[in-house]
Amino acid sequence: MNFTEIDSCFGSDKRDIGYEKLKSAYEKGDHSPEVLWRLAQFCHEKSTISPKAKRIAYINEGIKYAEEGMKTDPTHFKSVKWCAVLTGQSAETLPTKQKIEMGNKFKSLLDKAITMQPNDYVLLHLRARYKFTVASLTWLERKFASTFYATVPTHTFEEALEDFLACYKIEPKWIENLYYIAKTYVGLKDKENARKYLKIALEIQPQTDVEIDYIADCKALSHKL
């Protein structure tokens, strides 16, 4: 298996070719972590260029590969990372109750991955999203969360913003991250900075279905401010 050739397919219109080659190797019995994490990443990428109704199927498929990679080698960073990424994606599709239930699993994966690579910008964004979600919980949601946590996690918008901005410093043209920076500033009642980051996001040309959706979200949020 030529992984250099496979890796060149990430982030390109050749992602389906890379995915199919790995899927073929997997079906022939190659279940190594190096095959599995790449399959998981391709599933993530395929979910971002698919209509909303089809995204969850790719997300769940990716979780399956990443979890298998972790079982084979619990210390394999890319398997842990993509398991965290895809679990976070899955949680975002769920109602608040199920999202809270999945929060424990997601946070455990995230903590493990960040311990391995503290400066991975994707993981910084995910940690910020977790903190943002916790900071946004209503009293009733916190009460419900107490049934799943011995101590209900507490985070602030300021803590979320720190991680979002750290991610922005590394990857300044990530529309999704810019949108959440703006939302966090809204949570902090700082409309001026919220508008600033929405403006930056709206100047970027979206490349995927997910980015198109986030541009729409940026426009909707901008109109409210």
Residue pairs with C-beta under 8 A, 6 or more apart in sequence:
1 21
1 22
1 25
1 30
1 34
1 35
3 34
3 38
6 18
6 21
6 22
6 38
7 18
7 38
8 14
8 18
9 15
9 17
9 18
9 19
9 42
10 18
10 41
10 42
10 45
11 45
15 42
15 45
15 46
16 46
18 38
18 42
19 39
19 42
19 43
19 46
22 35
22 38
22 39
22 42
23 39
25 35
26 35
26 36
26 39
26 65
31 68
31 72
32 72
33 69
33 72
33 73
33 76
33 78
33 79
36 65
36 66
36 68
36 69
36 72
36 79
37 65
37 66
37 69
37 76
37 78
37 79
37 81
37 82
38 78
39 62
39 65
40 62
40 63
40 65
40 66
40 69
40 79
40 82
40 83
40 86
41 62
41 78
41 82
42 62
43 58
43 59
43 61
43 62
43 65
43 86
44 58
44 59
44 62
44 82
44 85
44 86
44 89
46 58
47 54
47 55
47 56
47 58
47 59
47 62
47 89
47 210
48 55
48 208
48 209
48 210
48 211
49 208
49 209
49 210
50 58
50 209
51 209
52 209
52 213
55 89
55 93
55 210
56 90
56 93
59 86
59 89
59 90
59 93
60 90
62 82
62 86
63 83
63 86
63 87
63 90
65 82
66 79
66 80
66 82
66 83
66 86
67 83
69 76
69 78
69 79
69 82
69 83
70 76
70 79
70 80
70 83
72 79
73 79
74 80
75 116
77 113
77 116
77 117
80 109
80 112
80 113
80 116
81 113
81 116
81 117
81 120
81 122
81 123
83 109
84 106
84 109
84 110
84 112
84 113
84 123
84 126
85 122
85 126
87 102
87 105
87 106
87 109
88 106
88 110
88 126
88 129
88 130
90 102
91 98
91 99
91 102
91 103
91 106
92 99
94 102
96 141
97 144
99 133
100 141
100 144
100 145
100 148
101 148
103 130
103 133
103 145
103 148
103 153
104 148
104 149
106 130
107 130
107 153
110 123
110 126
110 127
110 130
113 120
113 123
114 120
114 123
114 124
114 127
117 123
119 170
121 166
121 167
121 170
121 171
121 174
122 167
124 163
124 164
124 166
124 167
124 170
125 163
125 164
125 167
125 174
125 176
125 177
125 180
127 163
128 160
128 161
128 162
128 163
128 164
128 167
128 180
128 184
129 160
129 180
130 155
131 155
131 156
131 159
131 160
131 163
132 155
132 157
132 160
132 164
132 180
132 183
132 184
132 187
134 153
134 154
134 155
135 155
135 156
135 157
135 159
135 160
135 187
136 187
137 145
142 152
145 152
145 153
146 152
157 184
157 187
157 188
158 188
160 180
160 184
161 181
161 184
161 185
161 188
164 177
164 180
164 181
164 184
165 181
167 174
167 177
168 174
168 177
168 178
168 181
171 177
172 200
173 204
175 201
175 204
175 206
175 211
175 214
175 215
175 218
176 210
176 211
176 214
178 197
178 198
178 200
178 201
178 204
178 218
179 197
179 198
179 201
179 214
179 217
179 218
179 221
181 197
182 193
182 194
182 195
182 197
182 198
182 201
182 218
182 221
183 194
183 221
185 191
185 193
185 194
185 197
186 194
186 221
186 225
191 225
194 221
194 225
195 222
195 225
198 218
198 221
198 222
198 225
199 222
201 214
201 215
201 218
202 215
202 218
202 219
202 222
204 215
206 212
206 214
206 215
